[in-house]
Amino acid sequence: MSLTTLVFAKQVPDTANITGQAMKDDGTVNRAALPAIFNPEDLNALEMALELRERVGGRVLVCTMGPPSAAAILRQALYMGADETILLTDRRFAGADTLATSYALSCAVRKVGSVDLILCGRQAIDGDTAQVGPQVAEKLGMAQVTYAESIEWVREGRIRVRSLIDGGHEVVEAPLPLLLTVVSSANTPRPVGARRLMQYKRAVTRSELAARSGDRVYEDANQLAAEEQRLRRQGLWIHEWGVDDLGESPEHFGLAGSPTKVKQIESVVLTGGSYKDIPPTDEGIQGLVHELIADHILS
Ligand SMILES: Cc1cc2nc3c(=O)[nH]c(=O)nc-3n(C[C@H](O)[C@H](O)[C@H](O)COP(=O)(O)OP(=O)(O)OC[C@H]3O[C@@H](n4cnc5c(N)ncnc54)[C@H](O)[C@@H]3O)c2cc1C
C-alpha cells in the first residue's frame, strides 16, 4: 500500500517566551518580538504520519502557510523524517483569518493532487481557534475526524481511528481520503535525527536560493535552474508556492479573503494582590460558583 499523507503545520510564536510587545496596534502578531516554533500539536500530527509510514509505507509531505522564515519548521520536519515539504508564502496571504487560511491550504491540497490522509494539529497555540482543520475538510468535501489519538489500521481504502470524546474514546471507521485533527496525548514526537539534520540543513526554498547568491555566484538563470535541479535530486528542495501558483483569484486569500476584522486589541495583564481565600468546604465552593455566575464567567 502506498499512502500519501499531508501534514499541515503552523509556525507559531513561542507564547511561553514573549520578549516584547506581542501584538501590533493593527491587531496582528508582532512576530519579530516572539521566537517562532513548530506548533506543538502539529509535531504530534507529524509523528502520527511518520509512524503510519513505518507501518504501511508511502510518503509524508508537510505544508505550512507563513512568511519566508516559516521554512525553518519545514527543515525541522525534514530532520524528523518528512519526505517532501511545501511553503505557501506570499504577501497576499498575510493577515488571513481561519477562513482565508483554510482556503489557501485546501488549494494546496488540490495542487498536490491525490492525497489519502490529511493530518492537522487540533489547535494552534496562538490563534487557538481549532477551526482550520475542519474548515479545510469542508472546502475539500472530505470526511473528518477530530481529536484523533491513534490510527488503529489502514486497509483497502478504509481507516479506523480512535479519538477523544468527553469522558472517553470513540472508535471510528471511515473511507479515505480523510482529514484528522490530532491531540497532544496521541504520541511523543521523535527528536530531530542528527544524521538527517546534517543531510537536510541545506534544504532551501527558491527565495532562499536566490538570496544565498552571496556565497555562490549564479551567472544567470540557467545556473540557478541547474542548482535547483541538483537540490531537487538530493531532496533538498522546499517547494515554494505563492498565490499565482495556486491558480485562484487573490481576493480569497489573506486580509482580502478574511471576513474576521479585528476591532480592538488589548493586552490582558494579570495583576497579583487582589485575591480571595476560598475555604475548601461545600459552602466555600458554592459561594465561589455563585460569584462566577454573577460575574458572567460561568453560565
Ligand atoms: C490572538 C489571535 C486571535 C485570533 N483570532 C481569530 C479568530 O477569532 N477568528 C479567525 O478567523 N482568525 C483568528 N486569528 C487568525 C488565525 O490565527 C489565523 O487565521 C490562523 O492562520 C489560523 O487560525 P488558528 O491559529 O486559530 O489555527 P487553528 O485552527 O487552531 O489550527 C489548527 C490546525 O490547522 C493547521 N494550520 C493552522 N494555520 C496554519 C498555517 N498557517 N499553515 C499550515 N497549517 C496551519 C495546523 O495543523 C493547526 O494545528 C487569530 C490570531 C491570533 C494571533
The ligand as an ORCA input file, in Angstrom:
! r2SCAN-3c Opt
* xyz 0 1
  C      -4.551     36.059     19.183
  C      -5.178     35.673     17.860
  C      -6.555     35.543     17.769
  C      -7.132     35.182     16.544
  N      -8.483     35.049     16.496
  C      -9.055     34.664     15.327
  C     -10.468     34.487     15.251
  O     -11.202     34.654     16.220
  N     -11.008     34.107     14.049
  C     -10.228     33.915     12.957
  O     -10.770     33.553     11.914
  N      -8.880     34.062     12.998
  C      -8.287     34.439     14.158
  N      -6.940     34.609     14.209
  C      -6.157     34.395     12.993
  C      -5.783     32.936     12.937
  O      -4.795     32.704     13.862
  C      -5.222     32.607     11.593
  O      -6.224     32.603     10.679
  C      -4.529     31.272     11.530
  O      -3.864     31.119     10.332
  C      -5.395     30.053     11.701
  O      -6.115     30.003     12.851
  P      -5.580     29.392     14.231
  O      -4.283     29.976     14.554
  O      -6.671     29.510     15.205
  O      -5.337     27.847     13.888
  P      -6.150     26.564     14.368
  O      -7.458     26.481     13.677
  O      -6.176     26.469     15.856
  O      -5.130     25.478     13.760
  C      -5.489     24.137     13.683
  C      -4.505     23.434     12.777
  O      -4.612     23.940     11.433
  C      -3.340     23.936     10.797
  N      -2.946     25.324     10.488
  C      -3.417     26.487     11.017
  N      -2.790     27.557     10.459
  C      -1.902     27.047      9.556
  C      -0.936     27.623      8.659
  N      -0.773     28.947      8.584
  N      -0.187     26.789      7.896
  C      -0.364     25.433      7.952
  N      -1.251     24.819      8.792
  C      -1.999     25.616      9.567
  C      -2.356     23.332     11.820
  O      -2.312     21.940     11.634
  C      -3.045     23.659     13.148
  O      -2.686     22.807     14.204
  C      -6.322     34.962     15.401
  C      -4.939     35.106     15.503
  C      -4.368     35.454     16.708
  C      -2.886     35.548     16.797
*
